[in-house]
Amino acid sequence: MSDPVLRLAGIEKAYNPGKPNEVHVLRGVDLTVARGEVVALVAPSGAGKSTLLHIAGLLDAPDKGSVEIGGEAMQGRSDRRRTATRRSKVGFVYQFHHLLPEFSALENVMLPQLANGISRRAAKTRAQELLTSVGIAERADHRPAALSGGEQQRVAFCRAMANAPRLLLADEPTGNLDPKTSDRVFDALMALVRETGLSALIATHNLELAARMDRQLKMDQGQLSEL
């Protein structure tokens, strides 16, 4: 696979290493995600998919192995450099939206841009465009408590996309929604991903949603295989 946006090689991760309750979560995981590719990561709770996503997104470090994002090797990089890479190249979406309750939908999408040095005017324009693209422009001035679960998650998608990342990492992004809302929200996410051409690694236990992605991987006993 040429020019992958994400490359993981030999990733190992254990919790409580060297102790009687040591748990090996990841055992030599290799993974590449190509430019524009959407990959499903299928695994039950506790299988290590969240750990893998955190390592891929530079929120955690592996015990062994290497991480490359956009061709840049991240091992040995300073915390400052890792933070800068994560902020500019990676977007995150979680099962729970984690929107800031005191800010409107528009402001929640503006905030990561402002933190990245974007002017307030440009950040507002970008946020408005993103909210329009997922069909909730009319809800821009509402705070999260006034939004439905599906609307909140669409705002979270927009926030993850705000800084135009190269890679989107999503951990059960529709797992907290009812089936009908889940389908509608997933459609909005996929449309946004396809329109922007970015790469995505999306963890889900929903096989129907996984089947709509380009490739499906299964995590079992700390290793990945094709589904």
N, C-alpha and C positions, 0 to 999 in steps of 0.2 A: 504494500500500500504506500503510495508516494505522498509526500508532503502531509502527514497527519497533523491535525490540530492538537490532538492529545496522544501521547505515547506513554504507557506504563510498562516497565520491564522488571520482572522478578520481584514484584512487590510482596513483602512479608510484613505482617503486623501481629503482635501478640500483646495481650494484656496480662499484667502481673507476672512478667517474665522471671523465671527462676524460682517461682513459688509453687507450692502444691496446687494452688487454684489457677495456675497459668492456663490461658485460653489462646490458642492460635486462631486468629480470625481470618487472616489472609495468608495463603501458602503459595508464594511464587506466582502471583497474578501477572499475566501479560495482556495488554489491551491497546489497540490503536483505534482512534476515531478519525476518519478522513474529513476533509473539508466538505461541509454541506451534508454530512451523514448524520442520521438520527438513529441512535442505537438504544434498544430496550435492554434494561438490566432486570431480569426477573429473579426474584428470590423472596422467601418468606421472611417474616420479622426475625431478627436475631442472626441472620445468615452472614452479615458483614457488609451489606450493600451500602449502608450509610457510612461506614468506615472507609470503604473504597472511594465513595464520592468525596469525602472530606480530604482524603489524600490527593485525589485528582485535582481538587480545587484549592490545594495548598493551605487548608485549614488544619491539617495534621501532617506529620512526617512519618514515612514508613520506617520500620526497623532495618529493612534491607530493600534494595531496588532503586530504580530511578524514575523520575517524572519529567516529561518534557511537554511544554505548552507552546504551540506555535514554533516548534523547532528549538526552543530555548531550554536547555537543561537546568533544572531547578536545584539539584543537590549542591550543597555548599554555598548557596546564595544567602545573603544576609536576610534577616527578618524584614528589613525595610524594602529590599528588592522583591521578596516574595509577596509582600503586601501590595506593592505597586503593580506587580503582574496580576495578582488576583483582582485588584480593583479595576484594571483596564481591560483584561482579557477574559475574565470569567464572570458569568452570571449564575446566581443560585435561586432555586425555587424549592420551597419545602412544603410538606403536607399541610402545615398550618402557616398562614400567610405572614405572620409576624409584622404586620403593618404598624406604624406608630400611631396610636389612637388619637393623639392631640393634633395631628395634621390631616389635611384633606387628601383625597386620592391624588390630586394633581401634585401636591407638595411631597407626598411620599415618593412619587416618581422623580421629582426634582432633586431630592436630597442626595442620592448617590452621585449625581452629576455635579452638584455644588461641592461635594467633598472631593471631587476629582478636578476641581479648578475651573469648571465651566461657568460662564457668566449666568446670572439669574435669568436674563432675557432668553438666552439660547436654551437653558435648561427648561424653561416654561414651554417654549415652542416644541421642543423634543417630547416633553411629557404629554402635551396636548395631542401631538401626532400619534403617539403610542396608544393613548386611551381611545382615540378615534378608531385606530386599527382593530381594536378588540371590541368595539361596539358599546363603549360606556362613556363616551365623551360628555354626555349630559349629566353624568354623576361625578364629574371632576371636582366639584366644590364640596362634596359630601365627605364626612369623616367615616372611617371604617365601620363604626357602630351603626351607621345609617345605610350600610350596603349589605346585600345578601351575601351568602357564603361564596357563591359563584362569582359575584362582582368583586369581592375582596381578593379572590385568587387571581382574577384577571389583572387587577391592579398590581399584585405581586409579580405577575409575569412581566408587566410593563416596567416595573422597578428593576427586575433582573436584566432587562434589555436596555436600560436607560443609557449605559455607557458604551453601547454597541460592542458587546463582547464577541470574542471569536468562538467561545465555548459556553454552552448552557448546561448546567448540571441541575437535575430536578429529582427530588427524593419524594416519591409517592405524591406528585403534585395534585392529584384529584382524589386521593384516598380518603379525604374527610368530607366528600360530597356525595349526595344521592346519585344513583345511576344516570338519571336524565340530565342532571346538572353537570355531572362528570363528563358525559359525552360532549356537551355544549362547550364546556370550558376547555376540554382537550382539543376540540376543533379549533378554538381560538388560539391555543398555544401552538399547534402545528402550523396554522396559517401564518402566524408571526415568525416562526422558525423558517418556514419555506420562503417567505417573502424576503427575509434578510440573508438567507443562505448560510447561516451559521451552523456549527456542529452542535449536537446535543447528545448527552448521555442521560437517559431517563429511567429511574428505578420505579418499578411497578409490580404489583402482584396480579394485575388484571391482564389476563392473556389476550383478551379481545383488543385492548388498547395496544399491547405489545405487538400484535400482528399488524398493526397499521404503521409501524416504524420500518426502517430500512433493514434492520438486522436485529436478531433477538439472541441475547446471551443469558445463560442460567448460571447462578452462583450456587455452588453446593460444596460444603466442607472446605470452604476457603479457596476454591478454585473456580475458574470460568470455563464454560463450554458452550458450544452453539446449541440453541434450543431446537 
